[in-house]
Amino acid sequence: MTLEQLEALTAETAKPAGLEDLSNNLVFGEGDPDAKLMIVGEGPGEDEDLSGRPFVGRAGQLLDKILESVKLHRDEIYITNIVKYRPPGNRNPNQQEVQASEPLLLEQIKLIRPQIIATLGNVPTQYFLKTTDGITKLHGNWFDWHSVKIYPLYHPAYLLRNPSREKGSPKWQMWEDMKKLKESLDSLGSKEGKLVIDNAQQDALF
């Protein structure tokens, strides 16, 4: 199955149980289906819900600038959210919604086989790392998940609320984190094999 086929199948299928309170517009994800870097956010906002594309609102525009600052472009990576439908009032997805969205996210990861997954904000970071620690503690550090590198980053929406660029500020930290991410990305070799998450592993880990 390709990503395009998975997206079409998802669009044709009723939303999983647990997502009833969310919008009906699917925001599947976009980018290079063979990307080495996959960016996973929380859930779509109003602009994303209307367009069907992830990270196109103010936070998305800032994300584009952040990527461009280290010479990365959307076409070179794959961008999605854990939850593919907009939560009411742009609130963060809750645990039930994350769990209901998990199978689709795992299918995307299996198809893309990223070598690095950068998580934006608390929701995806805590999901992958199975922790209650916050992003202010975890950002800029490397973790392992199924031999994939997990790299937590501040969510662009958080940076919009904290615009200072002084040394030590979230924006300053994000710049330092992005330089480390780009350096690691540039050092990667070619992708080999495939990411295997069988049912036994999934049951044990999730």
N, C-alpha and C positions, 0 to 999 in steps of 0.2 A: 504493500500500500504506500502511496505517496502522500505528502502533506496535503496536496490539493484534493485527493480523494478523501482523506480524513476530514478535511474541512467541509467538503460537500456532504459527507455522511453525517457529520455533526449538525449541520444546518437543517438536514432533512429529519432529524430525530428529535423527539421531545426532550426538553431539558431534564437532566437527572433529578430525582427526588432530592429535596434539600435546597433547590435553587428557585423555588416557586416565587419568592419575594423579589427576585431580580428581574431586570428588563428582559425583553424577548429578543433583542438584537445581539447576534453573535459577533464578538470581537476576537477572532481566532489567533491572529499573529501574522507577522510578515518578515520578509528578509531572505537571506541565503539559506536554502534548505540543506546545504552542506557546510554550514558555518562552524568555525572552531569556537566562536563565542556566542553564547545564548544569554540574553538579558531577560530576566523574569521579574515583573512587577506584581502589584497587588490585584487590582481590578480596574476595569475601564471607568472613565468619568463620562460626563455628559457629551463632550466633543467626540470622544471615542465611540460612544454609543450611537451617535448620529452618523458618524462616518464609516463605522465598521473597521476602523484601523486603530492599532494601539499607539498611545503616546503621541497624539497630534494636538492636544491642547497646550496651555501655557507650560505645564510640566514637561510635555513632550518636546516643545520647542527648546526648552532649556537643556533637555537631554541631548538633542541634536547638537547644540553648541558645545556641550561637554565632550561628546564624542569627537567632534571636529577639532577640539583643542589638542587631542592626541592623534589626530589624523586617522580617525575612524569614521566610517559612514554606515548608515543603515543597510545599504545594499550588501555590505560585507559581513553582517552579523544577523542574528535572528532575534526578534523582539516579541514578547508575549506577556501575558499576565497569568497568574495561577487561575484566577476566576475569569471566565470569558464573557460574563454578562454584568452589566452595571448594577452595583448595589444602590438601594434608595439613598438619595441625598449624598451620593459619592462617599458614603462611609466605607471603612475598611471591611473586607469580607470577614465573616465570623468563621469559627472552627468548622461548623457543619458545612458551610459553603465551600471551604477549602477542601474538606474531605470528599464532597460530592464532585468537585472539579478535578480531583487528583488523577483518575484514570486517563482523562484526556491529556493532561499535562505529561504524564509518563509516556503516552504514545508519541507525543511530539518529540520528547527527548530521545526516545528509541530511534525515531526516524532521522533526526538531525545528527545525533551522536556528537554533541559538543564536547570539547575538551575543557572548556571553562564555562561555568554558569555564574554570571554576576547577578546577585539578588538585590533588588531595590527596596529598601525599607524593612520593617519588622516582619510583615506577614510572610513573604517568601523565605526570608532568612531563617525565621523560627521554624518554618515548615521543613526545609531541607536539613537543618542542623538539629532538629528535635530539642530545642532549647527555649527557655523563657527569657534569656538574656536579650537586651535591646541592641539596636543597631549602633548606638553611640559607643558601645563596648566592642562590638564585633567587626565594625567596618574596617576595611584595609588589611584584614587577616585572611590567610588561606586555610581552607578546610577540605576534607576529602569526602566524596559521596559516590559510591560505585566507581571509584577510580577517576571520577570527574572532579576537577578543582572547583570548589565553591568560593566565591569572592563577594562578600557583602559590601554594599555601597549605600550611601544615603539616597533616599528617594528624592528626585528633583523637586517634588512638591514641598518637601521639608526645607530645601534650600531656598525656595521662593519665600518661605516664611522667615527665613534667617539670612537676609541678603548681605550681611557684613562679609568683607573679604580680608579682614585682618588676620594676621597669623594666629593659628589656633582655632579660627572660626570653622563652622561646618563646610563652607565653600572652600576655604583654604585646605582643609583636610581632604575634601573631595578631589581637588587638583592633585594632591600628593598620591591619593589612592589610584587615580586614573593613570598617572605616570607608571606606577608599579604594575597596573593591569596591562598597559600597552607593552611594557618591557617583557612581561611573561608571555603575552600573546605572540610577540615577535620571535620568541625563543622556541616556540612549539614546532615540532616536526610534523610530518604529514599524518593524517588521520589513518588509523589502522583498525581492522576488525570492526566490531559493532558493540554497542552497549547492550548488555543482557540483563534484563530484570525479569526473571521468571516468576511464576505465581508464588513459589515457596519463598523466594527472596522478598517479594513484595509483602507477603503476609508477615514475615519476620521483621521487616524494617518499618512497616507502616501500620 
